[in-house]
């Protein structure tokens, strides 16, 4: 198996690759599927983060994916941070629970309860 890594600056707190070099690296690729984290999300504002460099990389990566998923626990709902990186309609949300059912009218939501074991 081969692995490729983007160029860019490593953000120490999250270990994310960020910066202009990371965005330029992404522009050479297309992805079949992408999974993204978010700091906040809301119906009106979409997905957000406090870091502009991280937002630029996420915006470019989401644009280049055929299927896009955002992983968001319930604490992310109705939280807004300073930089929007995508509209809700651009990704399917994977979460443990959905406190605001209105979000379903803006995107697909997959709810999963990882706390419960399924009997076989």
C-alpha positions in Angstrom: 0.0 0.0 0.0 1.3 3.5 -0.8 0.5 6.7 1.1 0.9 10.3 0.1 1.0 13.3 2.3 0.2 16.9 1.5 2.7 19.6 2.0 2.0 22.5 4.4 2.4 23.5 8.0 1.4 21.2 10.8 -0.9 22.8 13.4 0.4 21.6 16.7 -2.9 21.5 18.6 -4.9 19.4 16.1 -2.0 18.0 14.0 -3.8 19.2 10.9 -2.0 20.3 7.8 -2.8 23.9 7.1 -1.6 26.9 5.1 -1.2 27.9 1.5 1.1 25.0 0.6 -1.5 22.5 1.9 -4.2 24.1 -0.2 -2.0 24.1 -3.3 -1.2 20.4 -2.7 -4.9 19.6 -2.5 -5.6 21.2 -5.8 -3.8 18.3 -7.6 -6.2 15.6 -6.3 -9.8 14.4 -6.4 -11.1 12.2 -3.6 -13.9 9.6 -3.7 -14.7 10.2 0.0 -13.7 12.6 2.8 -14.4 12.8 6.5 -14.1 16.2 8.3 -14.4 17.5 11.8 -16.1 20.8 12.8 -16.0 23.1 15.8 -19.5 24.3 15.2 -22.5 24.0 12.9 -25.9 25.7 12.4 -28.7 25.8 9.9 -28.0 29.4 8.8 -24.2 29.4 8.9 -23.2 25.9 8.1 -19.9 24.3 9.4 -17.4 26.6 11.2 -14.0 26.7 12.8 -12.1 29.4 14.6 -9.0 28.9 12.4 -8.9 30.6 9.0 -6.0 28.4 7.7 -7.8 25.2 8.7 -11.0 26.5 7.1 -9.2 27.1 3.8 -7.9 23.6 3.7 -11.3 22.1 4.6 -13.1 24.2 2.0 -10.7 23.1 -0.7 -10.8 19.4 0.4 -14.6 19.3 0.6 -14.8 20.8 -2.9 -12.7 18.0 -4.2 -14.6 15.0 -2.7 -17.4 13.1 -4.4 -18.9 12.1 -1.0 -18.4 14.3 2.1 -19.1 13.5 5.7 -18.8 15.8 8.7 -18.4 14.1 12.1 -20.2 16.2 14.8 -21.2 15.3 18.3 -24.3 17.1 19.7 -22.2 19.8 21.4 -21.4 21.3 18.0 -25.0 22.2 17.2 -25.9 25.9 17.3 -22.3 26.8 17.9 -20.8 29.4 15.6 -17.1 30.1 15.1 -15.5 32.9 13.1 -14.8 31.1 9.8 -17.4 29.2 7.8 -15.8 26.4 5.7 -18.9 24.8 4.1 -22.7 24.9 3.9 -24.7 22.2 5.6 -25.9 21.0 2.2 -22.3 20.2 1.2 -21.9 17.2 3.5 -23.7 14.4 5.3 -23.6 14.7 9.0 -22.6 11.7 11.2 -23.6 12.1 14.8 -24.7 10.3 17.9 -27.9 12.3 18.2 -29.6 15.1 16.5 -31.0 17.7 18.9 -32.4 19.9 16.0 -34.5 17.9 13.6 -34.8 20.9 11.3 -31.2 20.2 10.1 -32.6 17.2 8.1 -34.3 19.6 5.7 -30.8 21.0 4.8 -28.7 17.9 4.6 -28.6 14.1 5.1 -28.0 13.0 8.7 -26.8 9.6 10.0 -27.5 9.1 13.7 -25.6 6.4 15.4 -25.6 5.4 19.1 -22.2 4.1 19.8 -23.0 3.7 23.5 -25.3 0.7 22.9 -24.2 -2.7 21.9 -26.2 -4.5 19.2 -27.1 -8.1 19.9 -26.2 -10.5 17.1 
